[in-house]
């Protein structure tokens, strides 16, 4: 987490059964961790906050902004157009 030495944000995907692909990444979550808690071992302070749902997602990547402080989170997402 920018500006904090002890707090971290973990972005992770849920795997679900899919009839064609067998497994599909369907939900993007965010979990927050504070390493200053629990005598320095860390503790989860917020778990599995849904950020994106009802889709099929690729990999999650973090890219540091040119200002050296902020981060961009890139998630590949399939968009289907109904005909």
C-alpha positions as CSV (number, residue, x, y, z in Angstrom):
1,X,0.0,0.0,0.0
2,X,1.7,3.2,-1.1
3,X,2.9,5.4,1.8
4,X,2.7,2.5,4.4
5,X,5.5,0.3,5.5
6,X,3.2,-2.2,7.2
7,X,0.1,-2.5,5.1
8,X,-0.2,-4.6,2.0
9,X,-3.0,-5.2,-0.5
10,X,-3.3,-8.6,-2.1
11,X,-5.2,-9.0,-5.3
12,X,-6.3,-12.5,-6.1
13,X,-8.7,-14.5,-8.3
14,X,-11.3,-17.1,-7.6
15,X,-11.3,-20.3,-9.6
16,X,-14.7,-21.8,-10.5
17,X,-15.9,-24.8,-12.5
18,X,-16.7,-23.9,-16.1
19,X,-18.4,-26.4,-18.4
20,X,-16.1,-25.6,-21.4
21,X,-12.8,-24.5,-19.8
22,X,-13.0,-26.8,-16.8
23,X,-11.7,-24.0,-14.6
24,X,-12.3,-20.3,-15.0
25,X,-11.2,-17.2,-13.0
26,X,-14.5,-15.6,-12.2
27,X,-14.1,-13.1,-9.4
28,X,-11.3,-10.5,-8.5
29,X,-10.8,-10.0,-4.8
30,X,-8.8,-7.6,-2.7
31,X,-7.5,-8.6,0.8
32,X,-5.7,-6.1,3.1
33,X,-2.9,-7.2,5.5
34,X,-1.3,-5.2,8.3
35,X,2.1,-6.6,9.2
36,X,2.4,-4.4,12.4
37,X,-0.3,-6.5,14.1
38,X,0.1,-9.9,15.9
39,X,3.6,-9.1,17.2
40,X,4.9,-8.5,13.7
41,X,3.6,-11.7,12.2
42,X,0.8,-9.7,10.5
43,X,-3.0,-10.0,10.4
44,X,-5.6,-9.8,7.7
45,X,-7.7,-6.7,8.3
46,X,-10.1,-7.1,5.4
47,X,-10.6,-10.3,3.4
48,X,-12.1,-11.1,0.0
49,X,-13.6,-7.7,-1.0
50,X,-15.1,-8.3,-4.4
51,X,-13.8,-5.9,-7.0
52,X,-14.9,-7.5,-10.3
53,X,-17.4,-10.3,-10.7
54,X,-19.3,-12.3,-13.3
55,X,-16.5,-12.6,-15.9
56,X,-13.6,-14.6,-17.1
57,X,-10.3,-13.1,-16.1
58,X,-6.7,-13.6,-17.1
59,X,-3.7,-12.7,-15.1
60,X,-3.4,-9.8,-12.6
61,X,-0.4,-7.5,-13.0
62,X,0.8,-4.4,-11.0
63,X,2.6,-1.6,-12.8
64,X,4.3,1.3,-10.9
65,X,3.2,4.7,-12.1
66,X,5.8,7.1,-13.5
67,X,5.4,9.3,-10.4
68,X,7.1,6.5,-8.4
69,X,4.4,6.5,-5.8
70,X,1.2,5.1,-7.3
71,X,0.4,1.7,-8.8
72,X,-1.8,0.6,-11.7
73,X,-3.5,-2.8,-11.4
74,X,-4.1,-4.5,-14.8
75,X,-6.5,-7.4,-15.1
76,X,-7.2,-9.1,-18.4
77,X,-10.9,-9.5,-18.8
78,X,-13.0,-11.2,-21.5
79,X,-15.9,-9.2,-22.8
80,X,-18.5,-11.0,-24.8
81,X,-20.7,-9.1,-27.2
82,X,-24.3,-10.5,-27.7
83,X,-25.4,-10.6,-31.3
